[in-house]
């Protein structure tokens, strides 16, 4: 670990002397609006933190230099500026701000906030600066209506589950398309699974401090411009740019973070385990059975706390340095970052170093050129994540606590069971992923006539990855090694023409024509070896036997044409229409092209005469859109008949794995979106509300073929589902005085999901409804896609000591079967969202972010293996609740009587493992202090210093039966396995201390 010692740096700063370059003088004046003075308006010297506020009569007084520029701001009004020069009195009259000038980034362009009639959620730079996070996906959580982010685990590198307006597919990907500075990102999982079902985080290479804004495109009016890729929503990430004619600002951000896990099962300690096993055996035998007789050693003979052995306090150091500014013709942002992070789990860490350059220059009167490029190198040490006996958390919970991981001499010893000696594994095994990723976009923009410009872009996303895994002699996987080399590239060219004009007194018209070509290619080489003379040899080439050597190559191509027109009359009546035609190599020869379209309309009522001068309504608009978008996320060759190498009669042969599907095409989503955008009381209160109905047709599914066909599966379009609901966003400036400000932002989303039909080879239930299912969930036509389908657990009969369940008809049974399963809950919440409060008092600022989810269930599947006596053959540990055994009539027990026929049935999959996952979590709280101008004015080096502390996952309000269980969990990207977990690593609670220094 490496870090900068700030104490010495601060000491050096305090020794610096100051030089006054200009004569100071006092400027006074008043700040008012049309109806009178504005008390509490902010008056600052532009580019500094030196400032004051107006008194009750709107008057101010401030010490300035003649070269300074005064900047005035007040909530609900447009900012104003004035150079000081020779003036000693400067008065300001502010105009009401209806957010007309704020620009929102949309697909392939920008739009003024007032005229945005698509449904987009914007997280701007101010909101982003209030939250300190390690990866960009954490910036989305709880911040945007319609966007649900569920962290898969607390391990570094783990991928979150991100959904925009619910689950929109069954077999194809349900994650949104991520676009970084105009470049669609690849999100392939190029690594070994390590028992994980989510893969690696596709956004972990991005430095959050480089991000200027995040825009989520949700409705068809916004997503149609991405055509065949936009059905799951689009997340536009825009990095920071410079500004022309602005003095360079150098910013240093540095912080240190510590982290520990927050939820873990409470399993029995060694002596508790001996007593538990001894008591069970005694009851069953009818005579005393001692721990020694069971081979567990005597009480007090020691044991191992495996959870303590494989966890720690994780420490992270992060530093990034940037310079931002511009000359008369050129703007620039140049940044570098370094992060050395470790999680609470031994063996899990990451080192990341990166650089970014964003440049834009006006080459001449008609030509602009620019480049945005970021290069990141990461070294990630990964560990098993969930469904693996080589995963630290899984083994730590399951391992017999009386087993000593080391002998008397401190040497590791082999585990007596199939559950690994995880302490040895973490000390001796390694799995390292080294990745270099370059994402860049360069462009030329030419103004060729009045209102007409053309733009040429070239973008790349290049990934080079190497994973080296080495398993030691004591590993349950044997003395082996694996090497994976992956080269993945995406490159795209984009040619567009944009025309904007006004005519008459009130007419505005715009048009965009665009051509896009995108090519993806991925090559993988895998080498396996077994048999090493010593664990000190780590290279796969040192193995005595190379067991596997494979090489694969795949890719896809996309060609698209887009047309978009927009018109508005008097900035009150707005119309927009888009059409996109895509052709993709991913789909069948007969269906490679598809057309997507949208139509949007908006009416800004606040510009009508009956509201134009309202003292209450600042802005009010109705908007609506309808249109289509596609989903192509089913791999590179879903339409082709594929074959694999095999053997027949001792010789080489070809085996068919899938049949040719020439008619396979995109999933298509059609969305209706209707809503209002409004603000009141000089923009101090804002309300946005939306209803959406999104139907996805031609679901991409896999159909099993008869054996005699010679091919295993056929990919087809079969089925439809619907997501509908409401999104509400409410924000307010609750209090604003000279010294104190309090702002609140709340977003809530409700989603109703329904599977409309299945016309593949689905199964049919007793009611004649088609369904498909996984182990714990069943998607039934007419029901939600993510319904749990389980046996209902009734409890332990206090009089008999038997475990009891309900059959399909609701009757008590002691011997349930699979036919007794019914719908028992849903992984999808009734509503979810986030609540943000921002407080500012003089130089202090406090930001709190709560996220919540209500009405969803989670299946803690790991409980089947740590509850009950015989989950894995009676050799593993159990939760502490299991010590509460039924012994006599009247006992309110957790575990049935060891003499009951239900004793070994107790831990079968049922609603016993299904929990209400409703929760309210204080996700992030940040307290900052900005040094006052008086502390900096004598130092001619710094323009701003802010010190801050951040706590993450500080507390969670949840149900009592979730003790030791994190309700915010999801261990699979499969839409039919949402809300399930199998020993997934818990979230972490972290504390961070840092500083932001500007020069």
Helices and strands as residue ranges (DSSP letters): H 6-15, E 24-33, E 36-37, E 42-45, E 51-53, E 59-65, E 69-73, E 80-83, E 92-93, E 103-106, E 109-112, G 113-115, E 120-123, H 125-129, H 137-140, E 147-150, E 161-164, E 177-180, E 183-184, G 208-210, E 211-217, H 220-223, G 224-229, E 234-239, E 246-261, H 270-285, G 292-294, H 306-309, E 314-326, E 330-342, E 349-362, E 367-381, H 392-398, H 422-428, E 430-449, E 452-471, E 480-503, E 507-530, G 540-542, E 545-569, E 573-584, E 593-604, G 605-607, H 609-612, E 617-631, E 642-648, E 651-658, E 667-680, E 685-697, E 700-704, G 707-709, E 713-717, E 720-736, E 740-757, E 763-764, E 770-773, E 778-780, E 787-790, E 792-796, E 803-806, E 812-813, G 818-820, E 822-826, E 831-841, E 844-854, E 857-860, H 863-866, G 880-883, G 911-913, E 914-916, E 919-930, H 933-936, E 944-952, E 956-958, G 960-962, G 975-977, E 980-981, E 988-998
